[in-house]
Amino acid sequence: MVSLEYLLHFIDEDAPSGDVTSEAVIPDIGCLAEISAEQSGIIAGLYEATMLFSHYSVAVEPFVQDGQTVKTGDKLLRLSGDAKKILLVERTALNIIGRMSGIATQTREMADIIYKKNPQCRIAGTRKTCPGFRALDKKAVQLGGGEPHRGNLSDGILIKDNHLALVPLKKAITDAKKITLYKKIEVEVETPADALLAASAGADIILLDNMDPGQVKTTLDALIKKDLRNRVIIELSGGITQNTLSDFADLGVDVISMGALTHTVKNFSVKLEIIPG
């Protein structure tokens, strides 16, 4: 959960010296306004928008909750309060709702594709998030039915290719396991041989990076043959698109992570309108 202070930084960015237009042309009056959806999808960011409007003493009446499916034209929030304050928060609130809902909607679409092929497999995000917005990007993935994955570099151990360019794979796993008993050890590999080595060395999660479906199947078969498959979680990542997602989900893996959930976001369209009278 993000703090009010975190959200107020976005207002400071948009209005460092106040909203000069509204201050110049809008008298001290109250008004009613509504935020509504301009497309269908999974809504997210209403909680954060409500926090911001409430901070400026704007009363908020929700019509739906984060994580729900909405249709074009659906009302999301009704606002009542100082007109200048509503206009001050307007764009920041819409930006938050738009980005988070875009992520949540895309995540739900990917999760549905996976579920049809493998109900036990999960879709996950990555650290490929918007700087300064990561907490909200990750929350949006969860609202869309996905796993957030690591929140940051302090959150979990993931031994990647650039680590293995400096340290041998087996030594990296051994040293990581010495550091903590409470964090899972994940290792990124690109070949079946390295997957077997990682599993034998005690990795908890093996990330098969940039493999095609045939290579993934070969790796899984090799792990099964050595009686190692059930000891590890198998994650796929790299080069997986919406068009190929179904093929990968059908292989019987545990997690598919996609940076595109948060680094290629199609904004969800929402609008705020002042109610006349």
C-alpha positions in Angstrom: 0.0 0.0 0.0 1.4 3.4 -1.0 1.4 6.4 1.3 -0.4 9.7 0.9 3.1 11.4 0.8 4.1 9.2 -2.1 1.0 10.3 -4.1 1.3 14.0 -3.2 4.7 14.0 -5.0 2.7 13.6 -8.2 0.7 16.7 -7.4 3.8 18.6 -6.6 5.2 17.6 -10.0 2.1 18.8 -11.8 1.5 21.9 -9.8 4.7 23.0 -8.1 3.4 26.6 -7.6 -0.4 25.7 -7.7 -2.9 25.5 -10.6 -2.5 29.1 -12.0 -5.2 28.7 -14.6 -7.9 27.7 -12.1 -6.7 30.3 -9.6 -7.1 32.9 -12.3 -10.5 32.0 -13.7 -12.5 29.9 -11.2 -14.2 31.6 -8.3 -14.4 30.0 -4.8 -17.3 27.6 -5.6 -18.2 24.0 -5.1 -19.2 21.6 -7.8 -20.0 18.0 -8.6 -18.0 15.9 -11.0 -17.8 12.3 -12.2 -15.0 10.1 -13.4 -16.1 7.5 -16.0 -14.6 4.8 -18.2 -14.2 5.3 -21.9 -13.5 1.7 -22.7 -14.0 -1.8 -21.2 -11.5 -3.6 -19.0 -10.2 -4.0 -15.4 -10.3 -0.9 -13.3 -7.4 0.1 -11.0 -6.1 3.2 -9.2 -9.5 4.3 -7.7 -8.1 3.8 -4.2 -5.2 6.1 -4.9 -7.3 8.7 -6.7 -9.7 8.7 -3.7 -6.8 9.2 -1.3 -5.7 12.3 -3.3 -9.2 13.9 -3.6 -10.0 13.2 0.0 -6.7 14.9 1.1 -8.1 18.1 -0.5 -11.5 17.7 1.3 -13.3 16.5 -1.9 -16.0 14.0 -1.0 -15.7 10.8 -3.1 -18.5 8.3 -3.8 -17.3 5.1 -5.5 -19.5 3.2 -8.0 -17.1 0.3 -8.5 -14.0 -1.1 -6.7 -10.4 -1.7 -8.0 -10.1 -5.0 -9.7 -13.6 -5.1 -11.1 -14.5 -5.3 -14.8 -16.1 -2.1 -16.2 -17.6 -1.2 -19.5 -17.5 1.9 -21.7 -19.6 4.6 -20.1 -19.6 3.1 -16.6 -19.3 5.7 -13.8 -16.3 5.1 -11.5 -16.3 7.9 -8.9 -18.5 10.9 -8.1 -16.8 13.9 -6.6 -18.2 16.8 -4.6 -16.2 19.7 -3.3 -14.2 22.8 -4.0 -14.0 23.2 -7.8 -10.4 24.4 -7.8 -9.3 21.3 -5.7 -11.1 18.9 -8.1 -9.3 20.5 -11.1 -6.0 20.5 -9.2 -6.1 16.7 -8.7 -7.9 15.9 -12.0 -5.1 15.0 -14.3 -2.9 13.3 -11.7 -5.9 11.1 -10.7 -6.7 10.3 -14.3 -3.1 9.4 -15.1 -2.9 7.0 -12.2 -6.2 5.3 -13.0 -5.3 5.2 -16.7 -1.9 3.6 -16.3 -2.9 1.2 -13.6 -6.1 0.1 -15.4 -4.1 -0.4 -18.6 -1.7 -2.7 -16.7 -4.5 -4.5 -14.9 -6.5 -5.0 -18.1 -3.5 -6.3 -20.1 -2.5 -8.6 -17.2 -6.0 -10.1 -17.0 -5.9 -10.8 -20.8 -2.6 -12.6 -20.5 -3.8 -14.5 -17.4 -6.9 -15.7 -19.2 -4.8 -17.0 -22.1 -2.6 -19.0 -19.7 -5.5 -20.3 -17.6 -7.2 -21.9 -20.6 -4.1 -24.0 -21.3 -2.8 -24.5 -17.7 -4.8 -23.4 -14.7 -1.8 -24.0 -12.4 0.4 -21.6 -14.3 0.7 -17.9 -13.2 1.5 -14.7 -15.1 4.0 -12.4 -13.4 5.4 -8.9 -13.9 9.1 -7.9 -13.8 11.2 -5.0 -12.6 10.7 -3.3 -16.0 8.5 -0.7 -14.5 8.1 3.1 -14.8 10.7 4.7 -12.4 8.9 6.3 -9.4 5.7 4.4 -10.2 6.8 0.8 -9.4 4.6 0.3 -6.4 1.5 1.2 -8.4 2.7 -0.8 -11.5 3.1 -3.9 -9.3 -0.2 -3.4 -7.6 -1.9 -3.1 -10.9 -0.4 -6.4 -12.0 -1.9 -8.0 -8.9 -5.3 -6.4 -9.5 -5.2 -7.9 -13.0 -4.7 -11.4 -11.5 -0.9 -11.6 -11.8 2.1 -12.1 -9.6 4.1 -9.0 -8.9 7.5 -10.9 -8.8 10.4 -9.1 -7.0 9.5 -5.6 -5.8 13.2 -4.5 -5.9 16.7 -5.9 -5.8 16.5 -6.2 -2.0 13.3 -8.3 -2.3 14.7 -11.6 -3.5 17.8 -13.4 -5.0 17.8 -13.8 -8.7 21.1 -14.8 -10.2 21.1 -13.5 -13.8 23.4 -13.9 -16.8 25.6 -10.9 -15.8 26.2 -12.4 -12.4 27.2 -15.7 -14.1 29.5 -13.9 -16.4 31.5 -13.1 -13.2 30.9 -16.2 -11.0 30.4 -19.9 -11.8 26.8 -21.0 -11.6 27.2 -23.6 -8.9 29.3 -21.3 -6.7 26.8 -18.5 -7.1 24.0 -20.8 -5.8 26.1 -22.1 -2.9 27.2 -18.7 -1.8 23.6 -17.3 -2.1 22.3 -20.2 0.1 24.9 -19.3 2.8 23.5 -15.8 3.0 19.9 -16.6 3.9 17.6 -19.4 4.7 14.5 -17.3 4.2 14.7 -16.2 0.6 14.2 -18.5 -2.4 17.2 -18.7 -4.8 16.2 -18.1 -8.4 18.7 -18.7 -11.3 18.4 -17.6 -14.9 19.7 -20.2 -17.4 19.7 -20.4 -21.2 20.5 -24.1 -21.7 19.1 -27.5 -20.5 22.5 -28.3 -19.1 22.6 -25.2 -16.9 19.0 -25.9 -15.8 20.1 -29.4 -14.6 23.2 -27.9 -12.8 21.1 -25.2 -11.1 18.5 -27.8 -9.9 21.2 -30.1 -8.7 22.9 -27.3 -6.8 19.8 -26.4 -4.9 18.1 -23.6 -6.7 14.5 -23.1 -5.8 13.3 -21.4 -9.0 14.8 -21.8 -12.4 14.1 -19.1 -15.0 14.4 -20.4 -18.5 15.4 -17.3 -20.5 14.7 -16.7 -24.2 14.0 -20.4 -24.9 11.6 -21.5 -27.7 8.9 -24.1 -26.8 11.1 -26.9 -28.1 14.0 -26.0 -25.9 11.7 -25.6 -22.9 10.3 -29.1 -23.4 13.8 -30.5 -23.8 14.7 -28.9 -20.5 11.6 -30.1 -18.7 12.2 -33.7 -20.0 15.8 -33.6 -18.8 14.7 -32.5 -15.3 12.0 -35.2 -15.1 14.5 -37.8 -16.2 16.9 -36.8 -13.4 14.0 -36.6 -10.9 14.6 -32.9 -10.4 11.4 -31.4 -11.9 9.3 -31.5 -8.7 12.1 -29.9 -6.7 12.0 -26.5 -8.5 9.6 -23.9 -9.8 10.0 -23.4 -13.5 9.6 -19.8 -14.8 9.8 -18.7 -18.4 10.7 -15.2 -19.6 12.1 -13.4 -22.6 10.6 -13.0 -26.1 7.2 -14.2 -25.1 4.3 -12.3 -26.7 0.5 -12.5 -26.6 0.6 -14.5 -29.8 3.1 -17.1 -28.4 1.9 -17.2 -24.8 -0.6 -20.0 -25.3 2.2 -22.3 -26.8 4.4 -21.7 -23.7 1.6 -22.1 -21.2 0.7 -25.5 -22.7 4.2 -26.9 -21.7 3.4 -27.4 -18.0 5.5 -24.6 -16.5 4.7 -22.8 -13.3 5.2 -19.1 -14.0 5.5 -16.9 -17.1 6.9 -13.5 -16.5 6.5 -10.7 -19.1 8.1 -7.3 -18.9 5.6 -6.1 -21.4 2.9 -6.0 -18.7 4.5 -2.8 -17.3 7.0 -1.5 -19.9 4.6 -1.5 -22.8 1.4 -0.1 -21.3 -1.6 1.0 -23.4 -3.3 3.6 -21.3 -6.9 2.9 -20.2 -9.1 5.8 -21.2 -11.0 7.6 -18.4 -12.4 11.1 -18.2 -13.6 13.6 -15.6 -16.6 15.8 -16.3 -18.0 18.6 -14.3 -21.8 18.0 -13.8 -23.6 21.2 -14.9 -25.6 23.0 -12.2 
